[in-house]
């Protein structure tokens, strides 16, 4: 196999990214090039026009941060040789962590399992099976593709796995900074350099196994990451117009699958524009009612930014004393039945009312070893560490404040709160 030279990529966020020969081979595969045409933030560009960056850009950034982190940890030393087992795989797991993403990123993962195959990290195994990607990874050994996939899925036993999956994974640091930059907002400011300087390889005092942790001096930077996440979800990822566009897109795909215009397996592989084109072409060729609705109304509305309207919006304060039913949080047959009942009452077509209550239970995910100034190693989790980080005291309140229950209608309508709450909520604490 011909040895490729290292390459330099200029990046607007991290400036210079150096790619080694294996990274270049991976990037040159069709499976990785596909990421150039999948937007990092789905439909967020309809609200923040600059948000047209892609999974390709983001993956290069995560690779860069991971290589940098490994270099810093190596310089620090002080750990037994077995800690470095599998180190050579970690940068490429970082590079490939999004290889299985659907078109428009995370949107389709919110659909019912019957509508989409599986989560993007599990879908990735289809891409790892490709001859081109396996050839690119061949210099790392026969088992490299499977071991890298385990790292991505958080199922690896490699001591350095925390750089790829976990509270300190560099994916979060990268996407928060990149998303904020391209949206033009000040919310995603994470002290990345301080976090990188604070990374340590620490021994868990309970299991005596080594893992990636952080020094106490960098905990403030870790806190900045958590709050940046909260601000980005509240102001960008869950912006009402972003959620409206996402709701319309999910409804198009859901109905297209239900009508047989596209099979669930066909959702794996297409880029953003390829998927919309494929659905649109098949809808035009089909003479069914749903196909006609998709072709003449819903797809044009999405392309021309004629988004569903907010008929109702309820904050955490409005929901005080009420608990939203679990089946109404995601997409389910029960929620769809309520939505279509509301559509009939509002003189709209089936599918033209969407109840949206986004969830991110792991928003404040925290499970990391911390070396205190005294040298003692402790685990910082959602119980917090008194005097260091008392996040649990405010985490649930912040999470609740970021979530908004909305009812979108494909034509302008008004819906009373009681009309919805009686159907999808119950008194808090009741079974």
Secondary structure as UniProt FT lines:
FT   STRAND          7..11
FT   TURN            12..14
FT   STRAND          15..19
FT   HELIX           21..27
FT   HELIX           30..33
FT   HELIX           34..37
FT   TURN            40..43
FT   HELIX           44..46
FT   TURN            49..50
FT   HELIX           55..76
FT   HELIX           81..84
FT   TURN            85..86
FT   HELIX           87..95
FT   TURN            96..100
FT   TURN            103..106
FT   HELIX           107..110
FT   TURN            113..115
FT   HELIX           120..128
FT   HELIX           131..137
FT   HELIX           138..140
FT   TURN            142..143
FT   HELIX           144..152
FT   TURN            153..154
FT   HELIX           159..163
FT   TURN            167..168
FT   HELIX           170..183
FT   TURN            187..188
FT   HELIX           192..198
FT   STRAND          199..203
FT   TURN            205..207
FT   STRAND          210..215
FT   HELIX           216..218
FT   HELIX           219..232
FT   HELIX           233..237
FT   HELIX           240..258
FT   TURN            259..260
FT   HELIX           264..267
FT   HELIX           272..285
FT   HELIX           289..293
FT   HELIX           294..298
FT   HELIX           299..303
FT   TURN            304..305
FT   STRAND          309..314
FT   TURN            316..321
FT   STRAND          322..324
FT   HELIX           326..328
FT   HELIX           333..345
FT   TURN            346..347
FT   TURN            350..351
FT   STRAND          353..356
FT   TURN            361..364
FT   STRAND          368..371
FT   TURN            373..374
FT   STRAND          377..380
FT   TURN            382..383
FT   TURN            386..388
FT   HELIX           392..402
FT   STRAND          405..409
FT   HELIX           417..424
FT   STRAND          425..427
FT   TURN            428..429
//
